[in-house]
Amino acid sequence: MDETKQYKIILVGDTSVGKTSILHRLVFNKFSEEYRSTVGADFLSKTIYQNNIITQLQLWDTAGQEKFWCLTEVFWRTADAVILVYDISCEKSFQNLEFWYKQFKSKSVNEDGTEKSLPILVLGNKSDCQTRAVKQEDVEQWCKEKNIKLHFEVSAKFSNQIKESVTKLTEYITEGEKELEKYSHYDVYGEEEQYSSGLLKSGKKSVKLHSETNRSEDCSSFRCCK
């Protein structure tokens, strides 16, 4: 019998970068030129079959504005991964990834108050655009500084790399779970251990990929240029 996994994944990023379009392409294999801003948060479901594993994804689409922060620490506590989205034709949307990164990190805490480290996928949408404003090497450097392993340039319009990138994220989550199971016999109160896989650090009831200083900023004007 096939193994079944369930994961909750949250998409964040500026307004109009194409978060909803990415989800609609992934779930329905459809794309619409009509733009409608997401209000609050909503989710879609997608099932992926791979390597005898049935993975059921709950994909949360969030608004790229202040209303997004109605999502509380309790909401983030049940999240399994985050997808950060920017628009390769809009430099501001890439610059604002720093804001979104720090905001979700400040919300991602365990019940005991320790940091909850979530696997991260960075997606540069609109790779089909003729005008490019964001250099790929700049994004790769930013990801390296944050120890983010997954970065894809995608096109929701033409379905380029959408399924492949999300499938890779689910594999990454599963690998992290296997690492936790492998080292579950370690004393959680013991000295922190770092493993060569680069997937995790374990110790003191938390699993950490990296730790950053959290800082709140005003996001009321965050709307990506077109």
Secondary structure as the mmCIF struct_conf table of DSSP 4:
data_model
#
loop_
_struct_conf.conf_type_id
_struct_conf.id
_struct_conf.beg_label_comp_id
_struct_conf.beg_label_asym_id
_struct_conf.beg_label_seq_id
_struct_conf.end_label_comp_id
_struct_conf.end_label_asym_id
_struct_conf.end_label_seq_id
STRN STRN1 GLU A 3 GLY A 13
STRN STRN2 THR A 15 THR A 15
TURN_TY1_P TURN_TY1_P1 SER A 16 SER A 16
BEND BEND1 VAL A 17 GLY A 18
HELX_RH_AL_P HELX_RH_AL_P1 LYS A 19 PHE A 28
BEND BEND2 GLU A 33 GLU A 33
BEND BEND3 GLY A 40 GLY A 40
STRN STRN3 ALA A 41 GLN A 50
TURN_TY1_P TURN_TY1_P2 ASN A 51 ASN A 52
STRN STRN4 ILE A 53 THR A 62
BEND BEND4 GLY A 64 GLN A 65
HELX_RH_3T_P HELX_RH_3T_P1 GLU A 66 CYS A 70
BEND BEND5 LEU A 71 LEU A 71
HELX_RH_AL_P HELX_RH_AL_P2 GLU A 73 ARG A 77
TURN_TY1_P TURN_TY1_P3 THR A 78 THR A 78
STRN STRN5 ALA A 81 ASP A 87
TURN_TY1_P TURN_TY1_P4 ILE A 88 SER A 89
HELX_RH_AL_P HELX_RH_AL_P3 GLU A 91 GLN A 95
TURN_TY1_P TURN_TY1_P5 ASN A 96 ASN A 96
HELX_RH_AL_P HELX_RH_AL_P4 LEU A 97 LYS A 107
STRN STRN6 VAL A 109 VAL A 109
TURN_TY1_P TURN_TY1_P6 GLU A 111 ASP A 112
BEND BEND6 GLY A 113 GLY A 113
STRN STRN7 GLU A 115 GLU A 115
STRN STRN8 ILE A 120 ASN A 125
TURN_TY1_P TURN_TY1_P7 SER A 127 ASP A 128
BEND BEND7 GLN A 130 THR A 131
BEND BEND8 VAL A 134 VAL A 134
HELX_RH_AL_P HELX_RH_AL_P5 GLN A 136 GLU A 145
TURN_TY1_P TURN_TY1_P8 LYS A 146 ASN A 147
STRN STRN9 LEU A 150 GLU A 153
STRN STRN10 SER A 155 SER A 155
TURN_TY1_P TURN_TY1_P9 ALA A 156 SER A 159
STRN STRN11 ASN A 160 ASN A 160
TURN_TY1_P TURN_TY1_P10 GLN A 161 GLN A 161
HELX_RH_AL_P HELX_RH_AL_P6 ILE A 162 LYS A 182
TURN_TY1_P TURN_TY1_P11 TYR A 183 HIS A 185
BEND BEND9 TYR A 186 TYR A 186
TURN_TY1_P TURN_TY1_P12 VAL A 188 TYR A 189
BEND BEND10 GLY A 190 GLY A 190
STRN STRN12 GLU A 193 GLN A 194
TURN_TY1_P TURN_TY1_P13 SER A 196 SER A 197
BEND BEND11 GLY A 198 LEU A 199
STRN STRN13 LYS A 201 GLY A 203
TURN_TY1_P TURN_TY1_P14 LYS A 204 LYS A 205
STRN STRN14 SER A 206 LYS A 208
BEND BEND12 LEU A 209 LEU A 209
TURN_TY1_P TURN_TY1_P15 SER A 220 SER A 221
STRN STRN15 ARG A 223 ARG A 223
#
